[in-house]
Each structure stands twice: as structure tokens, then as C-alpha cells.
Amino acid sequence: MPLSLRYFFRVLPALRGTLNRFPLPVLCTVLASGVAMVLSHRFFPDHKFLLTRLFVASSFCAVGLTSLRLFGESRDWSLAKHWVGSALLITAVGGYVWFVFDPNLPWGHFFFALALGLSVLIAPYINRPGDTASVWYFNYQTGSGVFFAGIGAVVLGTGISLSLVSIKYLFGIKIPGNIYGDVWIFCWGVFAPVYALASLSRQFVFDDESCEFPKGVSFIVNYLLVPLMFVYLTILYIYFAKIVFQWELPRGNLGWMVIGFGTVGIVTKLLAYPIRQKGNILLTLFDRYYYYALIVPILLLGVAIGVRVKEYGVTEERYAVVLLGAWFVLVVMAALRKQDRLNIKYVPMVLALMAVLASFGPWGAVQISLSSQLSRFESLLTKYGLLVEGEAVRVKVSIPFAERKSMSSIADYLSRTESRLQRIRPWFAELAKETERKDFVASRWGAGGELMAALGVNYVNRWEKEGDGDTERFSYRLSRGMRQTAGFRYVARGDVWPGSETSKEVHGSGDDFDLIVECNYSQLVVRTRQGEKVVFDLVGHIRKLQQQPKSIFMLSDERKMTLTGTSAAGKFKARLVLENLGGNYDKDGKPKLYHVQYLLLATPLNR
């Protein structure tokens, strides 16, 4: 029986062995899980950023210390060497998290995490002889352990959650929702890592006879992965022929398609190493010619990403595509040069080194992308006279749609985090005064639109196309803050999107005074379930706002974004505070709403 004492006592030695072998990684996983639970319960909201740093540092250290332990075991390190190396690694990871970490810039941390994850696969074989069969079998065992650790976490988490649901249903015991979150944090943060650590082999050298290839995996490789690779390769080559025949540039999303094909293909080739000469005819052809076949997709990738970078500059996503493309080139060159003599350990090793370099420094993904987008933004502003002697000014000329769209995209990018916004904030110092704003806020939705509005340039979102019918956009915003609610019994905040399924909202008051808000392209209607309604003419209000020299209003100007009305029968009154008005002007110059964000105050009369 799984829950018998005999079974329990069989598990204890394995757990004790894992703790003895990986004490620091286990401690880090427990610490990371505990911090995750604290963040989940919001126990210390004022220290959220510090706790997030601690969580990230603990998670990174857990993986890094695991790799260090494997590295040391392969070289028979003494206990003193292990502790000194661990101290240095913890210091390095802590320094990275403290000085480089920004929760709003995930790409840099993605590269660092990728490098740490790959290090587990190659740690025992770094700068050390290791035949390809041994490298393959060690990584196969590691991958299997991680896979079953994930399966075990899902089974355990589901079982405990269902048990809690049963207790709640059968005994009427109220169980807080956060408890379910704690269960899954434990399963993924403690159980799965410890299970995976327990499965890591202590042996790093294997002979060919011991490297058994499971029949189930053989079936997946021979009859699923390899045929799918051939299908995808055929599609890419047909698309290449189409490009050559029609002489057109590749589509922008082609980059990630090639990245997916190349990555899955390389993983498949590495996975099939033991049966490369024993599989079916498709596997034999795949193993022999895959790297040759990858040359054309790499060329397609180079052209596609080159065009995107030339037109739109570098972003972290494009940096990642370039990095993976460079990895493909190095792997293909090495494989074609070494033929069957290439040790597979170098494939993840090269990617890990590249990922480490991409995670920090002026050459890293974050800094190169920021420099590229800043340069493009400055160039566009200067081109249209919007940046004069280091100060941003309002637009005085007409700007083509494509250029406005590029400006809007860059404004969104630069205003996404505070660290980026700091680089352009000095340009907008005078405009901030003119619009009565002390600062431009980076952490909330719409900051890119606010930058464009301050310049007097109509914002264009990423999905909008030239010639869609609407020629210009408008956007009016009111800063959030404390509102005067005296004289009103009910307060509600909401968003409506005319012409969509979210053009209607219902606000319940807890009694019979429910309010229904409906909005079309020109007006907003607030009504009760008894049929009383107040109609607000938003198009007429926008006409008035057009006479204002600004589109961003402070609290002192709240009255300019406020409408008040009383129902026809005089049974209730409502005040509508417009916090965000967005839309387009049609060809005739009539405003057409697409988004209204509001604060609604209402009270019944004569009751």
C-alpha cells in the first residue's frame, strides 16, 4: 500500500540521501517556495519588490548550486571546495539579482535562467573528457527525472486540491482560496525539485551497452518527431521557392517559425543519437542531412530578421531570434566540419555561454534593445521637429501614418518600465509642465498614448492599418486620485468598449438599486432595472474637449471630464467622471468611441 509505514520508511532514505547530496539547492527551493507563499498571501505588500528579488535569487541559486555540485562531483572536490564554490556562486547570483534584476524586464532574466538550466546538462562534462554516449545517457536520465517530477507534482497537487474540495463540500469547512495556491506552490516549488534532484545520476561515465534507448521514446522519435520535421521542412522550402519566384520579402513572423523548427530539429537529432543508425529510413535520412537542410531556413531567418531590425530596430524578442539564429549557424558549421565526431555536449554549452552574455551588460539584450529604440525615437522626433535642443515640443506638421505608428510603438516600449522612461523623461520636462503633469507614469496602462498625446500626435495601436476608414484618433485622460463623492450613495468604476461584447456593464449595489451601463459609439446610458435612465452625450462632450489645448487633465480639471444628469422622472441622478476616452474621427470628422473608462456615482431621489 502506498500509504503504509513500510512504503514511508523506504522513501525516507532516498530523501535523506538527496538532502545530504544537495543540501543548499533543497534549502533554496524551500526558501523560494516560502517567499512565493508570502507574496501570494500579500503579507508584506510594502516589501513586494524585495521579496520578489529574494524569490528570484533563491530560484536561480537552487539551479546554479545543483550544477556546481555536479561539476564538483565529477572532479572529486573536497567539502571545503564545495562550500567555497557555493559561496562564490551565491555571491555572483545575488549580485546579478541586486544590481541587474528588474521585474518589468523579463527577457534579461530569461537568458540568465536559460543558461542556468542548460548548465545542469553539461556541468559534469565542462572542460573534461566525456564520450558522447555518456553525455547523452546522463542527459536522458536527467530529462526523464524532470519529466516525472512534473507529472508527480501535477498528480500530488490535484489529489490534495480534490481532498480539500471534498472536505469543504462534505463538512462545510471554509477553506481560503490561498490555501490551494500554497498547495501548488509546494508541489512545484518543493516536491518537484526534490524529486528531480533525487533522480540525478551519481555516475557520469557510461558504456554503450548501458545506454539503453526506451522503446516508447524510439517510437516517438521514429514515427512522430522525424516525420513532422520532414513535413515542416517541406513547407519551409516551398515558402522559400515562393519568395524566390515572386521576389518578395519574408513575413515578419517567419523568424519564430524557423526558430521553432531549428530548435525542435536539433533536440530531435540529439535525442535520436543512440538509434541514429538503427531507426527507419526517415530517421537515417534525417540524421545524415538535417544540418544541411537547415541552411536554407537559416538564410530565410537572416533575411526576415534583418528586414525587421532595419525597419523597426532591435527589441529583446528580435535579439533572442538573432541569438538563436547565431546558435544554429555555429552548430551547423561545427557539425558539418566534425561530421559524426561532434560531441553533443557542445550544442547546449554554446547556447548557455551565449545566453549568459545576453543576460547583462551593454552587449546584452536589454541594453542593446533600449539603445536601438531610443535612437529610433530620437531620430523620428528630430525628423518632424518634435525634439529641439533636447526638449520635446508639440507637433506642427503632418506626420504620415506609418511614422506615427512607429512612434507609438516605440512610445509603448519606452514607457513600459520606469528604467526606460527615465531615459526620455528629461525631454518631456517642459511639456509635462504645460499639461500640468509633474511626471509621466510608466507603470500603468496607456503611458505610451500619454507621451504621444503630450506631443500632439495621434496615437496608433499595433493592430491599426492605414486606410481602415478612420483617419485620426483621439484620446482624453484624467489622472486618477481621490474623488468627491458627497451627495451620492453608490460608486462604481468600469470599462466599456462600444461595438463589442463588453459594451455593457452591470453594477450591483447590494439592494434593488442596480445600475446598468451601456455604451454605443456616441453616447453612454445609465439605467436602473426599473427603467429609469440618464443619457450622456459623449460625442457632444468630445466636441467641447476638442477646444481644449490639452488631452491629459489633472484632478484640478476634473470638472472638464465630468458629466451630470437626472432621469426623466427625477427618481435618480448620476455623475459620470470620464477617466479615459478613446476613439477615432471618421472621414467626416465625427468622433466615434471605441473605449470609455469611467467612475460612476449615483443616488436615488425621493426615496
BAMARBA-418658 format. One record per residue (C-alpha): x, y negated, z negated. Coordinates in pm, whole numbers, plus 50000, padded with zeros to 5 digits. Layout:
N
XYZ
...
% end
This chain:
607
500005000050000
501364965250094
500454951149753
501804979949546
504604974849295
506824998349497
506474975949803
507074944849591
510294958749447
511524967749796
511084931549904
512964916849609
516444930049706
516054916150059
515004882549918
517874882949668
520324891149947
519064861950157
519354837949864
522894849749792
523914846250156
522134813550237
521604795149905
521914759750043
519744764950355
516994780150140
517274751549890
516984726450176
513884743350319
512224743149977
513144706449930
511834697150278
508564715550211
508144698649873
508694664450029
506214673150305
503604681450042
504274648549862
503824629750189
500674649550266
499134640549930
500364604349960
501654604549604
504174576449661
502864555249951
505344527249882
508234551149936
506974567850253
509964557950466
512484570150206
510614603050165
510464607350543
514224603150558
514654628950283
512394653350470
514294649150796
517704651450625
516674683150438
515334699350754
518464690950954
520714703050672
518844736150649
519634743851014
523134729251008
524134747950691
522864780450843
525144775451143
528044766650916
527504798450713
527554819751031
530644801251152
532414807450822
531414844150804
532844850651150
536184837451021
536084852650672
536074818950497
536644817950127
533924805049895
535874772549847
535984766550224
532244772550246
531474746749978
533884720750120
532464725550469
528924723450334
529704690950152
531134675750469
528154686850677
525624673250425
527524640150425
527524638550805
523814646650836
522954622750554
524934595150722
523164601551051
519724600450892
520534569950679
522144548550950
520564561351272
517174575651180
514094556351293
510734574551271
509454554551568
512274566151797
511814603951817
513994610652121
517324604851947
516314628651669
515034653651925
518504656052079
520124659751736
517644686751634
518184704751966
521934705051908
521494718951557
519094745951677
521464756951954
524354757651708
522774787451529
523024807451853
526694800351915
528174793951568
529834828351524
531484825751867
532764789851876
536474789451969
536604826651912
536744856652144
533394873252185
532294895752467
529104887052650
527274918052525
527894908352162
526744872552220
523584884852393
522664910452127
523254886651836
521024860452001
518414886352086
518244896551719
518104860151613
515314852151859
513344882751751
513684872551388
512444837251458
509554850751665
508354874751395
508884847951130
506434826151322
503964855051354
504284862150984
503694825550895
500504825051103
499214857350950
500034846450594
498634811350640
495444824150799
494954850450528
495404826050239
493194799950406
490404825150462
490744836150099
490314800249981
487304795650208
485774827450065
486334815549706
484724782149791
481744798849958
481144826949706
481844809049379
481094773049472
484544761649364
485524729349534
488964732349695
490554699549813
491464698150180
495094690350098
495464724949943
495034740550288
497744717450415
500024728450129
499424764850224
500534759050581
503484737750475
504634766350252
504144792050528
506034772450791
508454754450561
509474782250321
508204816650426
509104814550797
512644800250747
513494825250471
512154853850685
514234841650981
517354838250762
516884873650634
516864886550992
520224870551088
522794897351153
525924900250942
527624917151235
528884896351527
530634922151746
528634949751915
529494975952172
527464980552489
525755012052360
524304994352057
522834966052267
519524983252336
517044964752554
513424969952438
511044984252696
508414957952623
510834929552692
512074947753003
508524948953137
508014911453072
511274902753248
510854926553547
507164921953620
506204887953479
509034862853443
511064871353753
508084873153996
506794839853859
510234824653915
510114835554280
506624820754324
507674787654171
510894787254374
508894792354693
506644762854604
509654740254541
511284749954870
508064743655064
507824709554898
511464702854993
510644711555356
507644687955339
509894659655215
512404665455496
509684668655762
507694637855652
510794619155529
509124607455209
510434602754857
509684629454594
506854622954349
507704608954005
506534639653809
508744662854012
511564658353762
509844676553478
508654703853716
512244710953821
513404708753459
510824734753361
511784757553648
515514754353582
515264759253205
512934789353222
515054804053500
518304800953305
516674815652993
515284844353202
518704851053354
520334851753011
517584873552869
517924898653153
521694902253114
521744938552989
519434951153265
520634928753547
521854959253741
519134983353624
515964963953697
513754963654006
514764948154338
513354913954245
515414912553926
518554922754116
517994895254374
517154870154102
520324877553907
522524875754215
521124844954387
519324823754125
522124798754073
522474794554449
518714789454478
518844763054205
520994739754420
518114725854627
515844719054325
518774701054160
519114679054470
515374671854458
515704663254090
518604639654159
516694620754427
513474619054222
515074606553901
517394583354093
514434566054256
512594562753923
515634548453745
516284523954027
512694511554026
511834513053656
515134515753468
516194541253209
513904553952934
514514581452681
512394605352889
514394598353206
517614600853008
516524635752899
515824645253262
519254632853370
520934651353082
519214684253164
519964679153533
523644674553449
523474706253241
522064725153540
524914712353757
527594723153508
526024757353456
525654763453831
529234752153903
530644773953626
528534803953725
529434801854093
533094797954009
533264825553748
530644847853913
529874876253668
532744866853436
530994836853277
530404842752906
526794833552833
527804816052510
528974786052714
525484779552852
523904768352521
527264754952397
527484729152676
523884718052621
524484714852245
527524692452300
525594670652545
522654668252304
524924657152019
526394629252230
522904618552341
521644615151984
523624584451877
525984556751983
525954531552272
526074560752516
523064577652355
519544579852490
518074552852265
520694525852321
521114531152696
517324530652744
516934499352533
519724481352720
518204490953055
514694479152968
515974446952809
517954439253122
514934445553345
512654424453125
515104395553117
515564397753494
511804396953562
511194368253320
514034348053472
512854355453825
509454339653762
510644311253540
509344326753219
512724325953043
514524292553040
517764288852845
516914317952622
513354306452545
510184322152682
507674298052841
504174302352979
503714312353339
503444285253605
503484306153923
501554335554060
503144369453986
502464399354214
500544428654073
503494452954088
505734428953896
503034422553633
502624459853590
506384464053540
506434435453288
503514450553099
505154484753089
508394470152952
506494448552701
504774480052572
508134497752548
509904469352367
507064462852124
506674499152025
509134496451735
510414468751513
514044475151606
513294469551975
511124439251913
513894422751713
515964420652032
513444398252211
511844380451917
514194350051945
512944344352299
509384340152172
510084317451874
508574286352033
505644304552191
504864320051853
504544285051711
502304274151996
499984303651940
500114297651563
501714331451506
504734334151282
505734367351435
504834393751688
503874426051517
505384457751664
503704484451461
500114480351578
498254487751895
498254460752162
501534443252075
502684446052438
499484429052550
500114401452296
503544394852443
502054392152790
499224370252662
501734346952497
503434343152837
500074336453002
500484367253224
497594391353273
498444425053120
498264455653349
497994490253196
499854520253332
496764535753495
495594504553677
496174503054053
496284473354283
493084469054480
490864487554232
488344459554269
489074438853960
491614411854032
492564398153691
492414409753332
491644390853014
492434398752653
491484378752343
492654389451998
492044378051644
494564385651370
493274409251105
493064398550745
490654391850459
487214381750586
484484361350420
481524384650360
479414362650131
475724364450220
475964398550389
475174431850232
476714455850485
480144455550653
481314478950929
484204479551175
484184497051510
485314500551873
483104503752178
484094509852538
481384498952786
480694523053067
481954553152873
480654578452622
481954556152342
479844525952437
477654532652131
478364534751757
476114542151461
476924527351120
475134543050825
474554521550517
473554549250277
469894538950280
467334532750554
469204502550694
471294520050962
472784498751239
473244509951598
475754490951812
475514493952191
477634475252441
477484471852818
479704451653049
478214418252945
476534419652604
476544437252269
473304447052096
472964454251723
469684470551626
468124488851335
466304521851355
463064502251306
463644485051642
464814450951520
467774438351725
470224410051768
471724404552114
475164388552151
476024373652490
479704382652523
480124370552879
478924336052779
481304336452485
484214346652708
483404316752932
483904294552629
487134311952536
488454305252885
488534268552794
490964275852509
494704272452576
495474304952394
494284340652379
495574350652034
493784335051737
494814332751374
492504335551074
492134297751069
490424300451410
488134329151317
485044308551398
486084308251766
485824346051771
482624348351565
479004350951677
475954349951451
472364359051526
468994367751373
466494393151503
463404380051683
461124389351393
463544374151144
463954406650950
467734408550958
470734387751057
474154398151179
477574382651219
479924396851481
483644390051436
485414398551761
488864411951680
489694423252032
488014415552364
489414431352678
488224433753034
488574422753395
487334394553613
485624407553923
486124392454268
483534365754192
485304356153870
482654371153639
484014387353319
483454424753291
484134440152949
485904473152901
486744472052528
485334454552221
486814458451874
484644441951612
483814436051249
480074436351189
478384420150889
474644423950845
471924419450587
468154424650581
465934394250531
462624390450348
463014423650161
% end
